[in-house]
Amino acid sequence: MNEEKGNDCLFSLWNCTISRSQAQEELRQILARRTPRRLFRDLRRTKERGSKTVPTETFLTACALFCRGRNSEDEILSALRETQMERMLLIGFRIFLLNETKKNHFTIAWTDRSFSSTYKWLSRFAGMFHDMEYREWASVVRLLHRLYPDEIWQLAKEDPHDWILLNWFDTFGDMPPLEKALQLLVPEQSPRRQALAFWWLAFPLSQLKHSDEQAHAVLSALAKVPAAILVPQIYGFLLTERRAPQPFRAYLLDPSHVMLLRSELERKKLCDFREASAVALLIREMKPGRKQKTFWKILLSIIEEKIKNGDFDYCAQKSQAFLCLLPEWGLAQLKEHLHSWSETKLHTQIIDFIVRPQLHQHDSTIQATIQAIAMHCTQ
């Protein structure tokens, strides 16, 4: 095929400058009626002439064939085997994925930092992180995994974008085995990979009503994982699901893990009253005493700050459910602090509506939340 035109078409697709239908139509014209066997045979001859670009061209040719959509994975695999170009595809994909050439350099900007926890981000997308523009990569990964499963796993661990790991479930239709997950639950791996490995094991629990037995099995399998890694993951599970199986809660409340749990709470990851209720229920399970009161004070301080900033939208049912979980002294303290602050800090007067209507609207919402809390305290 015309390599330059075909490659430009693929990168235009991956850079979202043309649609998939446009790319397919263009590649059908470029490839014409050429079969996978003919294309890989031509690349084989180029390799025999000493060309160093054959691995990359093999990868891009496979992507072009998958994008064109006329040949099945089995047909393309058969052609690779017949022409003995399987290894060239693996090397080419590695060169591309690891950005080993300046010409085909690319970056992926994930959105995980915009979420309060990586577990929540992973659950939001449920293992579907490759957009339609990248589906050829997934097809190549599936094909190569049939040939070189161990080398694909190793490549996944070298991938600077975590693209293979993040798309593992969507690409292969199943989570990796436990032994692979454990390789990511170590201090040397990034927090995102640690969260992903835990998500592989724990996400099925979110679909179960009675999951204590399965949660106990997960903790048993992760018995050798450091608590410094596991506590943030379980806490992220709690916030995302707004509940957690009893073995997970017991793990968080273990005396040797309480300081780690406190660190997670102090990071102020709470996004709404439902998450706050999940944490409040956990605190209520603590043995009454100084430690429990410290956790209540931290939680109340966070809630107070969130309400003052307008980060918690008022919802009668959700906020009332949270307030009912607070100890009496905590509820009274929250009401007193918020009332005192609102008297001097909120811009809710008529003059504010005239002069700065947006600020007035923002502060009026906060005032409604504070008033609702005050009404609950008087009931």
N, C-alpha and C positions, 0 to 999 in steps of 0.2 A: 504494500500500500504506500501511498505518499505519506511517509513518516512525519514530516513536518506539519502538514495540514491535519493529519489525524491527531497528533500530539497537541497541537494548538486547540483543536476542538475539545479534547478531553479536559485540558486545563481551563478552558472557558466554562465548561460545565461545572467543574469542581470549584471554580471561583465565582460561580453564580452569575456569569455575564450572559449566558444563553440558557434556554430551557432544556429540559431532558428531551422533549420531542424534537427540538431543533438539532440537538446533538445526535440523536438517533438517525434523523434524516440525512444529516451531513455525513455521518460515518457510513451509512449504507451506500452513499454515492462514492465515498473514498474507497471503501473496501470492495465495492461492486459485488461480483459473485465469487470472490476468492474465499476458499475454504480455510478453516483453521490449519489443516495439514499443509496446505500450500504456503501459508504465511509463515508458519514455524520452520518449514523446510527452507524457505528463502533466508530466514534468520540464521539457520544452521550453516548455510553456505557462507554467509557474511562472517560468522564466527570463525570458520575455517580459514578465512582470509586474514584473520588476526584483528578484527575490529574489537575495540574495548567497550563499545556502547551497546553490545548485544544484550546483556542482562536487562538494562533499562528498557531497551526497545521490546524485549520479550514481555516484560511486565505491561508496558503500555499497549502492546498489541493484544494481549489477553484482555485488558480493560476495554479496548475498542470492540472486541468480539462480544464481550458481555453486554456492553452498551447497545450494540447493534441489535441484539436480541434474537438472532436467528439460529443460534447454536446452543445446545444444552451444555451443562457443566461436564457431563460424561463425554460428549463429543470433543470438547476442548482438551480435557484430560487425556483422552485417547490420542489426539494429535500430538500433544506434548510428549507422551511416552514413545510414540512411533518415531518421532524426530529426535528423541533423547534431549529435549530442551527443558525438562522439569527443573533441573538444577539452575538453569539460567533464569527461570521465573522466580525462584526463591531468592537468588542473589539480587535480581532486579527489584523485587519488592522490598528487600532489606535496604538497598541503596536509597530507594524512594522514601520509605518510612522513616529512616534515620537521618534524612536530609544530608546525605553524603555527597551530593553534587549541588553546586550553587544554582545551576540552571533550573532545576526542578524543586527548589527550596519552597517549603510551605509551613505555615503555622496554624494551629487550631486554638482558638480562644474559648475555653469552656466557661460556663456561667456559675460554677460551684461556689465561688466567693460571694455571690449575691444572695445565697441562701444561709439561713441561720446555722444549719449543720449539713455536712456532706451527706449524711444518711437521708435527710429530707430531699436533697437534690437528687440522689440516686433513686429514691422512691418515686419522685415526681416524674422521672423519665423512664423508670422501670426497665433499664437496660437497652433503651432505644436511643442511642446517642449519635448514630450516623444518619445524617439527613439524606434525602433522596439523591442528592448530588454525589454522594460517596458510595452508592450501592455496589459499584464495580469492585471496590476494595474488599468488601465483605465476600463477594463471589470468589475473588482470588484467595482470600484467607481460607475459605471453606475448601477450596480445591487443594491448596497447599497442605492443609491440615490432614487431608487424606493420605498425602505422601510423606510428610515430615512432621508428625504431631509434636515431637519433643523439640524440634528446632523452631516451630511456630511459637511454642510456649516461651522458649528462651528469647525469641525476638520480641514477644509481647512485653517481657520484663525489661527489654532494652529500649522500647518505644518511648521517646521523650514526651509524647502527647497522650500516652495511655489509651490510644484509640482502640487497639485490639482488646485490651482488658475491659474497657467500658462497654464495648459492643459484643462481648463474649456471649452473653445470654441471647441476645437478638440474632447473632450470627449462627450459633450452633443449637439454639433451642433448649439449652440446659446450662446449669451452673457448672463451673469446673469442679473436679473432685476435691475433697477435703485437703489432701496432701498439697495441692496447688494453692489453695486458699491460705494455708498455714505459711507458705513461703512469703506471702505478702504481709502477714501479721507479725512483723518483726520491726524493731526500732530503725533499721537501715532503710526501710521503705517509707515512701511519702505518706502523710496523713490521708490523702485521697485514696491511695491504694489500700491502706489499712481499712478505711471505711468501706471500700468496695468489697474486699474479702469478707468482712463481717456481713455486709448486705447480702452477699451470695448465700450465706448460711441462715440469716435471720429473716430475710424478706418473706419466705413462705409462712412464717409465724403470723404475719399480719393478716393472712387469709383464714386463720383458724380461730374459732371461738374459745376452745379449750386447749390451750397450747402449752400448759405447764410441763407436760412430759417431753414434748419436743424441745422446749427451751432448756430443760435440764440436759438433754442430749447435746445441744449446741454448746453449753458451758463445759460439759465433760470433754467434748472434742477440742475445746479451746483451753483446756486446763493449764497448758504450759505457756499460754500467751500472757505477757506482762499486764498487770492491772492498769498500768499507765496507758496502755493501748486500748484495753477492753472497756474500761469505765467510760471514756468519751463515746465509744460506739454504742454502748447500751443506753447511755443518757440520750444520745441522739435518737435511738429507737423509741424511747419513752416520749420524747417531745413530738416526734413525727406521728406516732400512733395514738398519742394522748393516753396511753395505757401501756402496761408491760406485764408479761407473765410473772407469776410469783418468784420463780428462780432468778429472773433478771432483777427484780426489786430487792431480793435478798442479797444478791451480789453487790448492788450499789450501796446497800446499808451495812455491809460487812464492816466492822470497826476498822479493819486495815485499809479500807477503801474510802472512808468518809472524807478524808482530806482531798482526795482526787475528785470526789463528788462535789465538794464545796468549790473547788476550782472551776469545775464545769458550770455550776450555778452562777458563780461570780462573773462569768464571761457574758452574762446578760443575753443569752440566746433566745429568750422567750419572745414569741411573736403575737400571742393573743391570750385571752382569758382561758381558753381551753387548755393550752399548754401550761399556763400557770396552775390550773386545777390539777393537772397530772403531777406537777411537782409538789403541790400542797398535799395531795393524797399520800405521796411518798414520805413527806416530812411527818405526817400524822402517824406513820408506822414506826417512827423512831421512838426509842425509850424516852419518856418525859424527863427533862433535865436541862442542864446548861447547853449541851450540844444541840438539842432540838430547838431551843429558844434562839440560838445563834443562827440556825438555818432559817427560822421564821423571820428574823430581823433582816437577813440578806434578801430573802424573797420579797418582803414588804418594801425594802428600799428600792429594789428593781421595779416593782409594780408602780410605786410612787413616781419614779423617774419616767417610766414609760407613759404613764397617764399625763404627766406634766408636759411631755414632749408631743402628746397627741398620737403616740404610736399604737395605742390600744383603742380601736373603735368601740364605741359603746354598743353592747348587745345585751338586752335585759336578761335573757335566759342564761347566757354564758357567764356574764359577770356575776349574776346572783348566785349561780352554782359555785363560783370560786369564793365569793364572800362568805358563803355558808360554811366553808371549810376552815376559815381562819379562827384562831382562838379569840376570845372576847377582847383581851388586851390588844391584840394585833389589829382587830377591826376598829377599835376605838382610836388607836394610834394613827391608822391610815386616814380615818375621817378627819381627825384633828389637824394632821399635817397638810392634807389637801385643802381643807377649808381655809386654814391660815394663809396658805400660799395663794389661793385663788382670789382672796380679798384684795391683794395688792399687785398681782402679776398678770391677771387676765385683762384683755382689752375687749370688753363686752358691752360697753356703754353705747348710747345712740351716736355720740360724737365719733366713736370708733367706726361705727357702721358707715358714717358719712365720709370720714377722712381715709380710712384704711379698711375697706370692706372685706378683703381677703383675709386679713389678720383677724378681723371680727368673726368671720365665719369659722376660722380655725379654732379660735379660743372659745367660741360658743359651743362647739362640739366637746371640747375638754370640760367646759363648765357643766354640760349635761351629764357627762360621766361622773363628775364629782358630786353633783346633786343626787344622782341615782344611788351612789354609795352612801350618802348621808341619809337618804330615805330608808335604805336597807338597815342602817344602824338604829333607826328609831322604831323599827317594827318589833 
